[in-house]
Every structure is written in C-alpha cells, then in structure tokens.
Amino acid sequence: KDKYNGYYLAGGVITDIDYETFHPIEAKTPDQSGDYAADKHKVFFRDKEVPGADPATFKEVDFYIGQDKHRAYNKGIPTQIKDYSKLTEVGRLMYSDGTNIYDSHFNILPKADVATFEHISDNWYKDKSHVWWSSQLVAGANPETFQPVPAGGFGGDGLSIRDAGTGDPGESADGGGGSGEP
C-alpha cells in the first residue's frame, strides 16, 4: 500500500482504501490463495471489492474461498452457502450441507434429492429420480439402470446411450437409433 491505494501483486490497484487499517487477509495454509485483503470498511478479492462482506469477521477458509458471519464467497462473489465448514464433498464437483446439493460454483443443484444424491464416477452423479453430468441434468436418463461408459462423456441406462454435453440419446442399447427402435 502507499498513501492512497492498496496494490494487488499481479498489478491491480485497489482504490478508496482506509490506509491505516488496510491489510492482506492472512492465508494460514498453503492451500489458500492469499488474494483477499481488507480495511475496516471493506473486503477485497484481488483488486475488486467483495460485495456485502463483513471485514471484521472475514477469513480465507480455502483456496479462493472466503467466509464471514453472513456467507461464503467464491473468488470474491457471494454464494448461497451460509457456512462453508458444514459442506461435505460429493465426488469432486459437488457439495452438500445436508439441506441442498451445490455445484462447484456453489449454486444449488435444482431437483437434487439430498438423501439419495451420490457420485457415480468422473463427473456423473445421480439421485433416486435424476442423472447429472457435472451440474447439467441428463433429461430422461433412468438413474436405476444408468451406467457411465468408460469412453468419457457418455452413459447408458439400458434404453439409450446419452451424450453428457447435451443429454440427448445417441445409439439405443440394442444398436438402433436413439429412439430405442431397432
């Protein structure tokens, strides 16, 4: 910092700071970014103000993840997560707080049943009624019979092979068209 501004290491200028109280928010472990700073009025991620963040209670709790008394923040963006410490990972892309399932950007995954939600493999997830590729619902896929195909972004449910990117049926399991007809 100088007399007028704070500075982010990669070259960003943080303007309108309270000089006396401006400080980096300590990254306590190597798996934290160290990209947050604060003064007595505001919290900053790199060179941008973090909207609504409380500087008195703000801490960096994981890489790019901040937490204050209100919510968690991902790269300085407010999320729907109230307490990051209560999240459990489901696979490598999803989280649960026992009430909701969240994607990797901490958006609530619509239609997900928390009690039956599970990671299948890679980016595939399912619950009692639905199948997802990452956070994208695979429309029409049967979660009871669905199995990922080892070749990558495809999976089958006994009726058709589905493209993870679109959820569209491709070949039917019996070798015919996507309709399941030979």
Secondary structure as GFF3:
##gff-version 3
##sequence-region A 1 182
A	DSSP	beta_strand	6	7	.	.	.	ID=ss1
A	DSSP	beta_strand	13	14	.	.	.	ID=ss2
A	DSSP	beta_strand	23	24	.	.	.	ID=ss3
A	DSSP	beta_strand	36	38	.	.	.	ID=ss4
A	DSSP	beta_strand	43	45	.	.	.	ID=ss5
A	DSSP	beta_strand	48	49	.	.	.	ID=ss6
A	DSSP	beta_strand	59	62	.	.	.	ID=ss7
A	DSSP	beta_strand	65	67	.	.	.	ID=ss8
A	DSSP	beta_strand	72	74	.	.	.	ID=ss9
A	DSSP	beta_strand	77	78	.	.	.	ID=ss10
A	DSSP	three_ten_helix	84	86	.	.	.	ID=ss11
A	DSSP	beta_strand	88	90	.	.	.	ID=ss12
A	DSSP	beta_strand	94	96	.	.	.	ID=ss13
A	DSSP	beta_strand	101	102	.	.	.	ID=ss14
A	DSSP	beta_strand	118	121	.	.	.	ID=ss15
A	DSSP	beta_strand	124	126	.	.	.	ID=ss16
A	DSSP	beta_strand	131	133	.	.	.	ID=ss17
A	DSSP	beta_strand	136	137	.	.	.	ID=ss18
A	DSSP	beta_strand	147	149	.	.	.	ID=ss19
A	DSSP	beta_strand	154	156	.	.	.	ID=ss20
A	DSSP	beta_strand	160	163	.	.	.	ID=ss21
A	DSSP	beta_strand	169	172	.	.	.	ID=ss22
###
